[in-house]
Amino acid sequence: MVKILTMIFALFAMISCTTVGGSFCAVEHPIRLTKAEVATLSDGSVAAILAHNETGAKLCGWKA
């Protein structure tokens, strides 16, 4: 009985963790920051935002 309940719980956990979404272009948008905001961010955060925006430019045609 414990094995069955454990398996049901594990199955429910896997199913409930799935997300329904669209393509990157359908769900993401460019991240636009002011110079003041950029000044407060770490280099890693700025690099991550730049990578996000560059990906959007390539895949979705976002303009700079």
Backbone hydrogen bonds in HBPLUS format (Angstrom, degrees):
<---DONOR---> <-ACCEPTOR-->    atom                        ^
c    i                          cat <-CA-CA->   ^        H-A-AA   ^      H-
h    n   atom  resd res      DA  || num        DHA   H-A  angle D-A-AA Bond
n    s   type  num  typ     dist DA aas  dist angle  dist       angle   num
A0005-LEU N   A0001-MET O   3.01 MM   4  6.27 165.1  2.03 151.4 155.2     1
A0006-THR N   A0002-VAL O   2.87 MM   4  6.02 156.0  1.93 148.3 155.5     2
A0007-MET N   A0003-LYS O   2.89 MM   4  6.09 157.6  1.94 147.5 153.5     3
A0008-ILE N   A0004-ILE O   2.88 MM   4  6.12 158.4  1.93 151.3 157.4     4
A0009-PHE N   A0005-LEU O   2.88 MM   4  6.05 161.3  1.92 147.1 152.5     5
A0010-ALA N   A0006-THR O   2.89 MM   4  6.09 160.2  1.92 148.1 153.8     6
A0011-LEU N   A0007-MET O   2.88 MM   4  6.05 160.0  1.92 148.3 153.8     7
A0012-PHE N   A0008-ILE O   2.88 MM   4  6.06 163.0  1.91 151.0 155.9     8
A0013-ALA N   A0009-PHE O   2.87 MM   4  6.08 154.5  1.93 147.8 155.2     9
A0014-MET N   A0010-ALA O   3.00 MM   4  6.26 154.2  2.07 147.3 153.5    10
A0015-ILE N   A0011-LEU O   3.01 MM   4  6.23 160.8  2.04 152.3 157.5    11
A0016-SER N   A0012-PHE O   2.88 MM   4  5.96 160.9  1.92 151.0 156.4    12
A0018-THR N   A0015-ILE O   3.37 MM   3  5.73 162.8  2.40 108.1 113.1    13
A0026-ALA N   A0023-SER O   3.02 MM   3  5.19 131.2  2.26 101.3 114.6    14
A0027-VAL N   A0023-SER O   3.19 MM   4  6.47 141.8  2.34 152.2 162.2    15
A0027-VAL N   A0024-PHE O   3.26 MM   3  5.47 133.0  2.50  99.3 111.0    16
A0028-GLU N   A0024-PHE O   2.88 MM   4  5.66 145.6  2.00 157.2 163.0    17
A0038-VAL N   A0034-THR O   3.03 MM   4  6.34 161.5  2.07 153.6 158.5    18
A0039-ALA N   A0035-LYS O   3.03 MM   4  6.21 151.3  2.11 144.3 151.7    19
A0040-THR N   A0037-GLU O   3.11 MM   3  5.37 140.5  2.27 102.8 113.5    20
A0041-LEU N   A0038-VAL O   3.20 MM   3  5.32 150.4  2.29 104.0 112.6    21
A0046-VAL N   A0042-SER O   3.04 MM   4  6.37 162.8  2.07 154.8 159.2    22
A0047-ALA N   A0043-ASP O   2.91 MM   4  6.11 156.9  1.96 146.8 153.5    23
A0048-ALA N   A0044-GLY O   2.92 MM   4  6.13 152.1  2.00 143.7 151.2    24
A0049-ILE N   A0045-SER O   2.96 MM   4  6.19 159.7  2.00 151.2 156.1    25
A0050-LEU N   A0046-VAL O   2.91 MM   4  6.08 158.0  1.96 148.0 154.6    26
A0051-ALA N   A0047-ALA O   2.89 MM   4  6.09 157.8  1.94 146.2 152.2    27
A0052-HIS N   A0048-ALA O   2.95 MM   4  6.16 155.7  2.01 144.6 151.3    28
A0053-ASN N   A0049-ILE O   2.93 MM   4  6.18 165.8  1.95 152.9 156.0    29
A0054-GLU N   A0050-LEU O   2.84 MM   4  6.03 153.8  1.91 149.9 157.7    30
A0055-THR N   A0051-ALA O   2.92 MM   4  6.06 155.2  1.98 146.7 153.2    31
A0056-GLY N   A0052-HIS O   3.00 MM   4  6.30 158.9  2.04 148.5 154.4    32
A0057-ALA N   A0053-ASN O   2.93 MM   4  6.14 146.4  2.04 140.0 149.4    33
A0058-LYS N   A0054-GLU O   3.03 MM   4  6.28 154.8  2.09 146.2 151.9    34
A0059-LEU N   A0055-THR O   2.86 MM   4  6.02 175.3  1.86 160.8 162.2    35
A0060-CYS N   A0056-GLY O   2.77 MM   4  5.13 150.3  1.86 132.8 142.6    36
A0062-TRP N   A0056-GLY O   3.45 MM   6  5.76 178.1  2.45 116.3 115.8    37
A0061-GLY N   A0057-ALA O   3.21 MM   4  4.60 135.4  2.42 108.4 115.3    38
